[in-house]
Amino acid sequence: MAQLPWHKSLQQALVQRQTDGLYRYPRLRQGPQGVNVKVDGQAFISFCSNDYLGLANHPEVVKAFQKAADQEGVGSGAAHLLTGHSQYHHELEMALAAFTGQQKVMTFATGYMANLAVIDGLMNRGDVVIQDKLNHASLLDGSRLSQATLYRYAHNDMASLHQRLHQTANIERKLIVSDGVFSMDGDMVALPELMALAKQHHAGVVIDDAHGLGVVGDAGKGTLQYFADQIAEKPILVGTFGKAFGTAGAFIAADELIIETLTQHARSYIYTTAPPPAIAAATLAALQINQHDDAYRQRLQARIEQFRQGASQLGLKIMASQTAIQPILIGDDKQALKLGQQLEEHGILTGVIRPPTVPKNTARLRITLSAAHTEVQVNQLLSALEQCHVH
Ligand SMILES: *Cc1c(COP(=O)(O)O)cnc(C)c1O
């Protein structure tokens, strides 16, 4: 007996996805995350994690996790607003407020949930949310949940944003939402121009800096710090821990009034169990490493430059990215899939990114670099790209 009466059409859709080169499945990793990974039984040099500083398996981070688990056990046991909010969550929130220079911070189990919260908790039906076309899916879902009217503007195109602001001039509450560093292209938001437009049109701004924190700006303070000299006021900031911090979870940093409002209204904060305290403790350790040791960022930057130089010598279609995300545009889905497979035969793992994650006909190899990569490993990547005739 089929579990769903429309079983047949589900099956047809899956077969179609396979034919189109769009089928996805999770692969099985054995052992820790890192630049050397074993996946489905095969060893690879990985260029597809978001562990940009190599902290996911860092001894200090692991030790902080273990120590907190010894003291407080594993589960937080309740939502933040009941008894789930531990001393470790509190310490992390205080440290992040100091780190970001914002008044107050609240933490979440995932970035996905923080993005739902920051939009759903502030906007309602009749309000307007204006988003960059290439924003992360979780930000779009936040808009949907809030029931505010969603407008999108052409990627990082301030004329297009300006037009949207004109179009919605009679709406009182408008929120502009953008990634800080775009997750599939690696480029940065035109923040000074965006902030100026927001001010002129009385709109609020949210920046999701999942890929900027730990990577760009002094002390890894991210996109807002990178542009600090050019912006007068700080936008609301979302940051995640699953990327450069090497742990899991996320935060919103903002004025106290905003955080208090979100605490009352954000459903993805209220109706969920707080993350384990040991995760907060590990994140605090990662934050300290990030803040006090620039060597990680310098190594990452050296690998980024090495890759970009080598790739342009090979004539590869790299994008205008100064960050750890260095995609090579392929275009055709099946061609991208084939190249990804060929690279795997050379022991190199890359992200093969296809629609709907990216626009149609822009399938790409998403190469991400890490402070943990060696110069030799990046050379191995470049030589594999050459041998596979990626161009
Ligand atoms: C990864 C990511 C998220 C989601 O964060 P998780 O903690 O993985 O749920 C949100 N926004 C952007 C831009 C991301 O890249």
The ligand as a MOL file (V3000), in Angstrom:
LIG
                    3D

  0  0  0     0  0            999 V3000
M  V30 BEGIN CTAB
M  V30 COUNTS 15 15 0 0 0
M  V30 BEGIN ATOM
M  V30 1 C 23.8330 29.1060 6.3770 0
M  V30 2 C 23.0530 30.3490 6.2510 0
M  V30 3 C 21.9310 30.5660 7.0480 0
M  V30 4 C 21.3540 29.5070 7.9110 0
M  V30 5 O 22.1350 29.2540 9.0020 0
M  V30 6 P 22.0520 27.8340 9.7420 0
M  V30 7 O 22.6430 28.0630 11.0540 0
M  V30 8 O 22.8270 26.8910 8.8750 0
M  V30 9 O 20.6000 27.4490 9.7980 0
M  V30 10 C 21.3300 31.8020 6.9750 0
M  V30 11 N 21.7690 32.7520 6.1390 0
M  V30 12 C 22.8240 32.5540 5.3270 0
M  V30 13 C 23.2720 33.6470 4.4130 0
M  V30 14 C 23.4890 31.3370 5.3560 0
M  V30 15 O 24.5050 31.1220 4.5380 0
M  V30 END ATOM
M  V30 BEGIN BOND
M  V30 1 1 1 2
M  V30 2 1 2 3
M  V30 3 2 2 14
M  V30 4 1 3 4
M  V30 5 2 3 10
M  V30 6 1 4 5
M  V30 7 1 5 6
M  V30 8 2 6 7
M  V30 9 1 6 8
M  V30 10 1 6 9
M  V30 11 1 10 11
M  V30 12 2 11 12
M  V30 13 1 12 13
M  V30 14 1 12 14
M  V30 15 1 14 15
M  V30 END BOND
M  V30 END CTAB
M  END
